[in-house]
Amino acid sequence: MRISIVSLFPGMFESVFNDSIIKRAMDSNLVTIDYYNFRDYSLDPHKKVDDTPFGGGAGMLLMCQPIIDCINDIKTDDSLVVLLTPSGIPFKESIAYDLSKVKHLILICGHYEGFDERVKSVVDMELSIGDYVLTGGEIPAMVIVDAVTRLIPGVINEESHLNDSFSDPLVLDYPNYTKPRDFRGMLVPEVLLSGDHKKIDEWRKSQADLKTREVRPDLKS
């Protein structure tokens, strides 16, 4: 899989992606990540990429020309272009699964007050990672790359992500424990020590359902 990140600040990604699972995925050639600074595509003599909005208003808007020219330069027939914006559809695990099957994912990171609406003429999907506003799209891009990369076959053990929270859209993950069995009076539930896999599976399902109802009742509505 190839992931291309379009950003004014591509240097923000290197330290994040050069560690842990994502780095191993790149080293194993399961994913490649490249970066494009759309300022390089600006036709302005001073490489300007933003301007005031028509009709007035606070803040500066990203101009359409540098971004559209950048996307048109790098996209192929296999590309899916995603605009990261607070007005996009909420990002969730099922979308991460779908994106993990894409051959070439292009993520556009915004800044300032937003985008010229005409940028959307080259966009296939708009995504948001939550109902809040960040200073730019770089952190949302990191979130999406992390969530998508781990789902690419061969990156991690398949069982690990099949049992994750949100892999079943109705439940959170069940409680997990490791050694020691007794930590300062806090005990591991006896059922997990029983060796009875049927009972363990039933306990985990009931605990996942209980946790979901307590913490995220909206998932059960």
JOPE-V707304 format. One record per pair of residues at least 6 apart in sequence whose C-alpha atoms are under 8 Angstrom apart, sorted by the first residue. I is the first residue (numbers start at 1). J is the second residue. Records with the same first field share a line. If there is no record, write none. Layout:
I->J + J
This chain:
1->30 + 31 + 32 + 100 + 102 + 103 + 104 + 105
2->31 + 32 + 33 + 34 + 103 + 104 + 105
3->31 + 32 + 33 + 34 + 104 + 105 + 106 + 107 + 145
4->33 + 34 + 35 + 36 + 104 + 105 + 106 + 107
5->33 + 34 + 35 + 36 + 106 + 107 + 108 + 109 + 141
6->35 + 36 + 37 + 38 + 106 + 107 + 108 + 109
7->35 + 36 + 37 + 38 + 108 + 109 + 110 + 137 + 138
8->37 + 38 + 39 + 109
9->37 + 138
10->35 + 36 + 37
12->138
13->138 + 142
16->142
17->23
21->150 + 155 + 156
22->146 + 149 + 150
24->155
25->31 + 149 + 155
26->32 + 33
30->152 + 154 + 155
31->149
36->70
38->66 + 67 + 70
39->47 + 48 + 49 + 66
40->47 + 66
41->47 + 66 + 67 + 69 + 70
42->48 + 49 + 65 + 66
43->65 + 66
49->62 + 63 + 66
50->60 + 61 + 62 + 63
51->60 + 61 + 62 + 63
52->59 + 60 + 61
53->59 + 60 + 61
58->113
59->112 + 113
60->112 + 113 + 114
61->112 + 113 + 114 + 115 + 116
62->110 + 111 + 112 + 113 + 114 + 115 + 116
63->115 + 116
64->115 + 116 + 117 + 118 + 119
67->119
68->119 + 122
71->122
72->122
75->106
78->102 + 103 + 104
79->102 + 103 + 104 + 105 + 106
80->102 + 104 + 105 + 106 + 123 + 124 + 125
81->105 + 106 + 107 + 108 + 122 + 123 + 124 + 125
82->105 + 106 + 107 + 108 + 123 + 124 + 125 + 126 + 127
83->107 + 108 + 109 + 120 + 123 + 124 + 125 + 126 + 127
84->107 + 108 + 109 + 110 + 126 + 127 + 128 + 137 + 140 + 141
85->110 + 114 + 126 + 127 + 128 + 137
86->127 + 128 + 129 + 130 + 131 + 132 + 133
87->126 + 127 + 128
88->125 + 126 + 127 + 128
89->126 + 127 + 128
90->127 + 128 + 129 + 130
91->127 + 128 + 129 + 130
93->147 + 166 + 167
94->167
96->144 + 147 + 148 + 151
97->148 + 151
99->105 + 148
100->148 + 149 + 151 + 152
101->152
107->141
108->137
109->136 + 137 + 138 + 141
110->136 + 137 + 138
111->135 + 136 + 137
112->135 + 136
128->140
129->140 + 143
149->155
150->156 + 161
151->158 + 161
161->167
163->173
164->172 + 173
165->171 + 172 + 173
166->172 + 173
169->219
170->212 + 219 + 220
171->208 + 209 + 211 + 212 + 219
172->208 + 209 + 211 + 212
173->208
174->204 + 205 + 207 + 208 + 211
175->204 + 207 + 208
177->188
181->187 + 188
182->188
191->199 + 200 + 203
192->200
212->219 + 220
213->219 + 220
